[in-house]
Amino acid sequence: MAGSAQVSVTSATAVLLAAAPATLTPGQCGWAFLSNSSSGAVYLGGPGVTTSNGASLAASATLNVPLFEGDQVYGIASSTTSVVGVLQTGA
């Protein structure tokens, strides 16, 4: 099963992906496809992500992320509000 959302990301940390489902078989992963449709970068990481320590998802860039049970992804933008499209499989 798949889930999708458009998440607005500002200068405050936002949850892009809630915990990966507990229905995954141990060792099995789901996938998330992240797409930054904005003109500014979004920085990815854990709950303490900042623009200094996060992994940059550049404007108009995409990223595939494997998800294991309990994984979460957070994002923060440096100045303008950015929109990240999220498609999650295994949900």
MILUMKOL-15554 format. One record per residue (C-alpha): residue number from 1; residue in three letters; x, y negated, z negated. Coordinates in nm, 3 decimals. Last residue first. Layout:
<recs>
REC / resi / resn / px / py / pz
REC / NUM / ala / X / Y / Z;
...
</recs>
This chain:
<recs>
REC / resi / resn / px / py / pz
REC / 91 / ala / 0.261 / -0.197 / -0.430;
REC / 90 / gly / 0.501 / 0.023 / -0.235;
REC / 89 / thr / 0.542 / -0.250 / 0.020;
REC / 88 / gln / 0.573 / -0.621 / -0.063;
REC / 87 / leu / 0.528 / -0.906 / 0.186;
REC / 86 / val / 0.624 / -1.248 / 0.053;
REC / 85 / gly / 0.609 / -1.580 / 0.236;
REC / 84 / val / 0.813 / -1.850 / 0.069;
REC / 83 / val / 0.691 / -2.210 / 0.070;
REC / 82 / ser / 0.923 / -2.490 / -0.035;
REC / 81 / thr / 0.849 / -2.795 / -0.248;
REC / 80 / thr / 1.125 / -3.050 / -0.210;
REC / 79 / ser / 1.428 / -3.095 / -0.434;
REC / 78 / ser / 1.648 / -2.796 / -0.513;
REC / 77 / ala / 1.400 / -2.511 / -0.486;
REC / 76 / ile / 1.371 / -2.226 / -0.738;
REC / 75 / gly / 1.301 / -1.856 / -0.697;
REC / 74 / tyr / 1.237 / -1.545 / -0.905;
REC / 73 / val / 1.250 / -1.178 / -0.808;
REC / 72 / gln / 1.130 / -0.895 / -1.030;
REC / 71 / asp / 1.231 / -0.529 / -1.049;
REC / 70 / gly / 1.029 / -0.311 / -1.289;
REC / 69 / glu / 1.032 / 0.002 / -1.073;
REC / 68 / phe / 1.278 / -0.036 / -0.787;
REC / 67 / leu / 1.256 / -0.293 / -0.513;
REC / 66 / pro / 1.474 / -0.313 / -0.201;
REC / 65 / val / 1.497 / -0.668 / -0.064;
REC / 64 / asn / 1.464 / -0.774 / 0.301;
REC / 63 / leu / 1.555 / -1.138 / 0.365;
REC / 62 / thr / 1.435 / -1.409 / 0.602;
REC / 61 / ala / 1.569 / -1.754 / 0.686;
REC / 60 / ser / 1.371 / -2.059 / 0.807;
REC / 59 / ala / 1.550 / -2.281 / 0.553;
REC / 58 / ala / 1.827 / -2.092 / 0.377;
REC / 57 / leu / 1.771 / -1.824 / 0.113;
REC / 56 / ser / 2.052 / -1.910 / -0.129;
REC / 55 / ala / 2.149 / -1.664 / -0.402;
REC / 54 / gly / 2.100 / -1.834 / -0.738;
REC / 53 / asn / 2.367 / -1.960 / -0.981;
REC / 52 / ser / 2.379 / -2.334 / -0.909;
REC / 51 / thr / 2.023 / -2.390 / -0.782;
REC / 50 / thr / 1.907 / -2.217 / -1.098;
REC / 49 / val / 1.783 / -1.867 / -1.177;
REC / 48 / gly / 1.713 / -1.782 / -1.542;
REC / 47 / pro / 1.423 / -1.545 / -1.471;
REC / 46 / gly / 1.633 / -1.347 / -1.222;
REC / 45 / gly / 1.764 / -1.452 / -0.883;
REC / 44 / leu / 1.681 / -1.641 / -0.565;
REC / 43 / tyr / 1.758 / -1.997 / -0.455;
REC / 42 / val / 1.527 / -2.158 / -0.198;
REC / 41 / ala / 1.681 / -2.370 / 0.076;
REC / 40 / gly / 1.500 / -2.664 / 0.234;
REC / 39 / ser / 1.306 / -2.706 / 0.559;
REC / 38 / ser / 1.035 / -2.459 / 0.467;
REC / 37 / ser / 0.918 / -2.124 / 0.607;
REC / 36 / asn / 1.140 / -1.920 / 0.376;
REC / 35 / ser / 1.052 / -1.557 / 0.455;
REC / 34 / leu / 1.087 / -1.278 / 0.200;
REC / 33 / phe / 1.025 / -0.912 / 0.291;
REC / 32 / ala / 0.993 / -0.687 / -0.010;
REC / 31 / trp / 1.056 / -0.315 / -0.012;
REC / 30 / gly / 0.959 / -0.018 / -0.226;
REC / 29 / cys / 1.212 / 0.212 / -0.381;
REC / 28 / gln / 1.225 / 0.574 / -0.486;
REC / 27 / gly / 1.473 / 0.679 / -0.758;
REC / 26 / pro / 1.191 / 0.768 / -0.996;
REC / 25 / thr / 0.870 / 0.796 / -0.791;
REC / 24 / leu / 0.708 / 0.455 / -0.755;
REC / 23 / thr / 0.373 / 0.420 / -0.927;
REC / 22 / ala / 0.527 / 0.187 / -1.188;
REC / 21 / pro / 0.492 / -0.092 / -0.936;
REC / 20 / ala / 0.763 / -0.351 / -0.878;
REC / 19 / ala / 0.736 / -0.625 / -1.137;
REC / 18 / ala / 0.610 / -0.956 / -1.002;
REC / 17 / leu / 0.769 / -1.091 / -0.687;
REC / 16 / leu / 0.816 / -1.460 / -0.613;
REC / 15 / val / 0.792 / -1.574 / -0.977;
REC / 14 / ala / 0.865 / -1.947 / -0.993;
REC / 13 / thr / 1.145 / -2.142 / -1.163;
REC / 12 / ala / 1.077 / -2.517 / -1.170;
REC / 11 / ser / 1.228 / -2.740 / -0.899;
REC / 10 / thr / 0.946 / -2.626 / -0.670;
REC / 9 / val / 0.849 / -2.301 / -0.501;
REC / 8 / ser / 0.506 / -2.253 / -0.347;
REC / 7 / val / 0.435 / -1.883 / -0.293;
REC / 6 / gln / 0.252 / -1.748 / 0.015;
REC / 5 / ala / 0.134 / -1.399 / -0.070;
REC / 4 / ser / 0.132 / -1.037 / 0.049;
REC / 3 / gly / 0.062 / -0.690 / -0.085;
REC / 2 / ala / 0.125 / -0.352 / 0.074;
REC / 1 / met / 0.000 / 0.000 / 0.000;
</recs>
